[in-house]
Amino acid sequence: MKVEQLFTGCLAEMAYYIHSNGEAAIIDPLRETEPYIEMAKADGVKIKYVFLTHFHADFVSGQVDLAKKTGATIVFGPNAKPNYKIHQAVDGEKFKIGNLTLQLLHTPGHTMESSSYLLIDEKGKTPYVFTGDCLFIGDVGRPDLAVKSDLTQEDLAGHLFESLRNKIMILPDDTIVYPNHGAGSACGKNMSSETFDTLGNQKKTNYALRADMTKEEFIEEVTKGLKPAPQYFGNNVRMNKGINLGIDAILARGTTPIDADSFKEMSLLDDVLVIDTRAKEIFTEEGTVPGAWYIGVEGGFAPWVGGLIKNINQKIIFIAEEGREHEVVTRFSRVGYDNTLGYLRGGIHSWIAAGHEVDKINSISAVEFANKLKAGKIEAPLDVRKESEYLSEHVEGVENFPLDTIHSNFVEINTNKAYTLHCASGYRSLIAASIFMANGVKNVTDVRGGFKDIKDTGVKLTDYVCPTTLL
């Protein structure tokens, strides 16, 4: 028996590869198929099933392509109605994988088709339960993503309460909980950085599994403080219910090399967006194609692509470090941005060699920022972290302008001002700076190292103080 958790940091997503006695199963695969096929080939096993815990909102899953290439059967739980062939399982149904058995536990609440899978070994023991987005480590799935006209988030939270109490919490305490997501995912509120735990420990530490919690208390807790879902979530659910362009065709088109002159012509088209994916130090030092957005592949690439590029069908050309073109296209496709048309052949050096101009974003250290701020030499400093981060602690006199809402709030920006931006570490502020510049702000500066380094300068900090109501 082999059970392997496959963690993808960019999405904080966990897929699973299981095999026994010549047969294998994949749970919640990512869009790309080759890693799973290669794993099965290396182990000399056949992929028999592809199990889905639900229709994912934060990434496009690869079950259709994987089934087509391997002959595997796609399995969903009750209420799933995709536009492709599946085996729709009933609650409690069992599936043999070699000497192992996976039993489907219908656990609605995050979504109504949401299901968990209990692994039963040769001795009848249940060492693992794969909970999808029903139960995370330290949290549970948010109940607002599948709201419909006849189903409120409170209704879904009620279903989730029953699923946890009647299907998951009754399992042995030594059962290992393997969820679909970890810290950093927008599918929950308070996920741990741990990627697995015993059910017994979760009963002790997970706020939502408190033994004496009433259903009403649970509903209030899990619906409290929910932030709006990222705008691409609805598109990903729709794609996961349908048949999409195959990953091989996406990769073939997206990895087309484009010479500098042709790249320039394309970059000037209204319906084409240029994304620079290189490391932030390289981007800052070498400059970029005018109008390009920076979204570095080394950071939270896919969620920021999905959160900032409004049109899921957006035509995209990109700049990448040599040898990473395939990776970049793959990561675009994970969140459904399948319309990548190619990359700049030879990178920014070929662009410069062709005589084309580059845009450069000013960059200063945290010490320079602190000194200039103290001397009153920074016209418009902005903190682009999330509101919750800003309220926790921020530099006194610096306003909050979250990257998350940059498009809806850009009307507040005066393009004639000089802006100096920082985030926590320098990744998000560089994204924001590039969008500022692409939208006509000529004088924009990024603070290297972000708030993390700024704190070390001794600059005056403040936190949020709840205003007092005078009666």
N, C-alpha and C positions, 0 to 999 in steps of 0.2 A: 504494500500500500504506500502511495505517495500523495501527500497533500501539500501543495505549494501556494503560498500567498504571493501574488504579483502586484507590487506596489508601484504606482505611478505618481510621483511627487507633485507634478504640475497640477494634476486634478485631485490630488489626495484620494485617489481611487484604488480599490483593491479588487482585482479579478482573482480567480482561483483555478488551479489546474490539479485535477485528481486522476490517478490511474491505479488500476489493480488488475492483475492477471490478463494483460493484453488489451484492456479497454480503458478509455479515458473520457473525462467530461470537463467542460469549461463552464465556469459560472461567471456571468457578467463580463464578457470579453470587451475589450476596446475595439475601435474601428479596424485597426490593422490586424491582418490574419496570420502573417508569416511567423511571428513569435510562437504562437500556439501550435502551428503545424510543425515547426522545427522542433519544438519540445517533444511532441508526440513521436516524431520521426527518430529523434535521438534515443528515446526510450523504447522504440519498437512497438508502439501501441497505436490503436485506432481510436480516433475521437468518435464516440458513440452518441453523445448528447451535448447540446449547448443549452444550459439552463439560464433563464433570466429571472431575476427577482422582481422586476417591474419595468415599466417603460421609463428609462432614465431621462432626466431633464437636463443634467449638466454635462453630458457627453453623448455622442452618437455611438451606439454599440455595434459590433460587427457580426452579429449572429447570422444574417442572411448570406453574406459572403463566405463566412466560415462553413456554414452548412452546405453551400453550393460546392465548395472545394473539397470537403471531406465526406459528404454523405451523411453527416450527423443530423439527428432530429432536434429541432428547436422546441423547447418546453417552456410554456408559461403557465401561470396559475389561473384560477377562475377569474372571469370578467375581462380578460385580455382579448382584444379584437383587432389584431393587426391585419395588414393587407397582404400577408404572405402565409405560406403553409406552416402550421405549428401543430404540436400535440398540446391540446389544452387539458391540463391535468386537473383532477379534482382534489379537494382537501384530503390529505392522508395517503395519496397515491404513492407507490414505491417504484423505484427505478434501479435496476441492477447495473452495476459497473464492475465487471470482474467478480471478485468476491465481496464487494461492498454493496451497500444499498443507500440510495438517497431518498428520503421521504419528504414530500412536499407538505409544508404547513402553511395553510392560507392565513396570512397575517395582515389584513387590510388596515388602513389608517393613514399611512404616508400616501398611498394611492389605493384604489379599491382592488387592483389586481395584485398588489404587493404580496409576495410569498417568501417564506424562508425555507431552507433545505437542511434537514437533519441527517447527518451521516451516521449510519449504523454499520459497525464492523462485523467481522466474521463471528465474533463471540456474542453478538447482540448488544454490545455496548454502544453508547452514543458520545464519542469523544468530541465531536464538533457540530456546531450549528451555524449555518451561513445565513445571516439575518438581513442581508441587503440594506435597505434604508429604514427598516423597522426598528432595529436596535443598534445604536452605535456604542462605542466605548465612551462612557460619560454622558451620553445624550440619547435622544430618540429622533426619528425622522420628523421633519416639520410637516404639519398637516394642512398646509395652505396651497400646495402646488397642484392639487387635483380638484380644486373647488369648482363645482358646476352650479347651474341654476337651482338644482334640487338638492344640493349637498354643500353645506357650509364647512368652514374649517373646524368649527366646534363639532359638527357631525363626524368629520374624519378623525378628530382627536378622540372622540368617544369610541370609535372603532379601534383605534390604536391602543387605547387602554385595555379593551377586551382582548385584543390579540396578544398583548404582552402578558397579561395575567393568565390567560387560558391556554396559550400555546407555547410561550417561551419560558416564563418563570416557573413552570411546573417541571422543567427538565432538571436533571441532576446538577448540583452546584459545581461539579468538576468539569462540566461541559465547557469547551472553549468556544467563546463567541467570536466569530469571524464576520465583521461587517463589510459593507461595500465602500465606506468612506471613513476618513479620519480628519484630524484638525486641518483647517484651511478650506474645507468644502462648504459651499453655501446651502447644502442640503440639511444642515442642522444648525443649532445655535451655540453649543458648548462642548464640541467634540474634543476628546483627549488626543494627545499626540501619539499615544499607544495605538497599535493596530490590532490587538487582540487582548482578551482577558478571560478569566473564568466567569461563568455566570454568577457563581457565589459571590465573587468580589464585586461584580456589578450591582448585585442586590444591596450590597453594603454602601457603595459609593456613588451610584448613579441616582441623581435626584428623582428621576421619573420612575424608579423601581422601588421607591420607599414602601415598605410593607403595609403601613397604616394609611396610605394615601387614598382618598376617596376619588371616585370618578370625576366629580366636580372640581376637586383640587387639581387633578391631573390635567383636565381640559384647560383650566385657567393658567397653569404653569407652562404648558407646551405652546399655548397660543400667545403668551405674553412676550412682547418685545420683538416680534418677527419683523424683519426688514423686507422691503419689496424684493421679490426674486429677480435675479439678473435677467435682462431683457431677452437673452437668447434661449432661455429655458423652454419656453413654449415651442419654439422652432425645433429644438432637439427632441422633445416628446413627439411632435408630429413626424419627424424623420424616423424615429425609432418605431413608429407604427407602420411605416411605409417601406417601399423598396427604393433605395437610393443608388446613385452612380457608384459603381464598384470601386473599391479602393485602388486597384491596379490602374484603372483608367485615370483616376485622380492623380496618382503619383506620376504616371507617364506624362500627363499634360503639365503638371505643376513643376516638374523638374526640367522643363525646357530652358536651355540657356538662351539669353537674349543679349545681343551686342549693345554697346553703350548708346549708339545713335538711335537704334530702334527702341531701347528702353526709355530714352528721353521722349521720343514721340508718344509712346504709350503713357508715360507719366503725366503728360499734359492733357490727356483726355479726361473729360469730366466724370466719366463712369469708371475710372481706374484709380485705385488707391495703392500707394507705395508704402510698404512696411519694411523698416530696417530692423533686422533681428540679431545683429551682432552684439558682442559684449559691450557693456556701457562705456568702458574705458576706451575701447577702439572707436566707438561711435562718436564720443566727445572729441577725441584727439584728431580723427581723420575727417570728420564732417560727413555729410550725407547728401543725398539727392534733394534738391529744393522741393518742399511740400511733403516729404516723407514723414510718417509717424514712426517713432521708435517704440517697439515692443520686443524686448530682448528675449531670445529663446532660453536664456539661462534662468530667467525668473518665472513668475506665474503666468507664463505665456498664454496658454489656451483660455483661462478664465478672463484675462484682460482683452484678448481678441473678441471673445463673446460679449463682454460687457461694454466694449467701446465701439465696435463696428456694428452699426444698427442693421444693416442690410445683410442677411444671411447669404444672399446671392452676389454679394459685392465682388467685382473683378479685382483681383489682387496680383500685383507683381512685387517681388521682394529682393532684398539684399541679405546675403548670408555669408558667414565665414565658409571658406572653401571646405567642401566635404560634408557640410551639414544641410545641404539642400533637401535631401530626402527626408531628413528628420523634421525640418521646418514644415514641409508640405503635409507630412503625417500629423503633425501637431495642429495645424490649421484644420485638418479634416476631422480630428477628434471632437471638435465642437461644431462641425457641420459647415465650415467655410471651405467649400469644395471647389470654388471657382478661382483657384490659383492658376495663373497663366504662364509663369516662368520666373526666372531669377536673372539678376545682372551678371552676365558672364565676366569673370575676372574681377568682380567686386568693385569697390569704389575706386581702386587704382586704375582700372580700365576706363572708368568714367572720367577721371582727372586727365588721363592720357589722351582721351578724345577731345579735350579742351573744354569740357563742361564745368560750370561753376558748382561749388558745394555750399551748403548751409552749415554753419557751425553754431552750436549753443555754447554760450559762455559757461565756464565752470569755476567755482571757487571752493576753497576748503571751509570747513566749519569754523576755524579760527578767523579766517578773513570775514566770514559772514558775521560772526559775533562782534568783531572790532568795528566793522562798518555800521552794523545796526546800532551799536552803542554811540557811534559818532554821528548818527542821523543821516548816514549816506546811502541808505537803502530806501528807495522810493516806495515800493509796494511789495513787501514780503508776504508770501502766502505759504501756508502749511497744507499740503494736498493729501494728508492722511485721512482716514475715515473720521467721521464726527466723534465716534466713541473714543478713538485714540487721542484726538485733540482735546476732548473734555477731560480725559484722564490727566493729561499734563501737556503743556505747550509753552513755547517761548512767549513771554509777555510782549504784547503789542503786535503779534503776528496773527492775522486773520486766517480762518479755516476756509479752504476751497477744495473740497474732496474730489479726487480724480473720478470717483464713481459717478458723479453727477456733472462732469465737466461740460458735456454738450448742452444740457438743459439750463445750465447757469452761465454759459459763456457770454450771454448778453450783458452781464455785469462787468466784463473785462473791457478796459479802455486800451485799445491797441497802440495808443501813443505813449503809454506809460512804460516804465522799466520795471519788470517783475523779477523777483528772486524767489525761487521755489525750493521747498524741501519736503521730504517725506520721512519715513523711518530710517531708511538705509541708502537711498539714492536711486532706487529702481523706478518707483512710481513718479517721482518728481521729474525724471528724465522723459518719461512718457508724456507727462503733462506739458513739459517745456516744448517738446516736439510738436504737440498739438497746438499750443499757443502760437508757435512760429508758423506752422502751416496755415493758421487762421489770421495771419497778418500782424502778429506782435513781433516787432523787429528786435526789441531789446529784452531778452529773457535770459536769466542766469540760473543754473542748477547748483545746489549745494551738495558737494560730494560727501558721502558718509551719512547725510541726513541727520535726523534728530538724535540718533545714537551718538554721533560724534559731537553734535552741538551741545549736548548735555555736559560733555567733558570740558567745555570751555569756561564754565562758570557763569554763563549768561543767565539772566534772571528768568526763572520759570514760574508758571502759575498753573493751577488746576481749576476746574469748574466749581463755582460756589453757587449752590441753589439759592435763588433770590428769596428774600424774606418777605412774606406778605404782611403788610401792616393792617391791623384791624382797628 
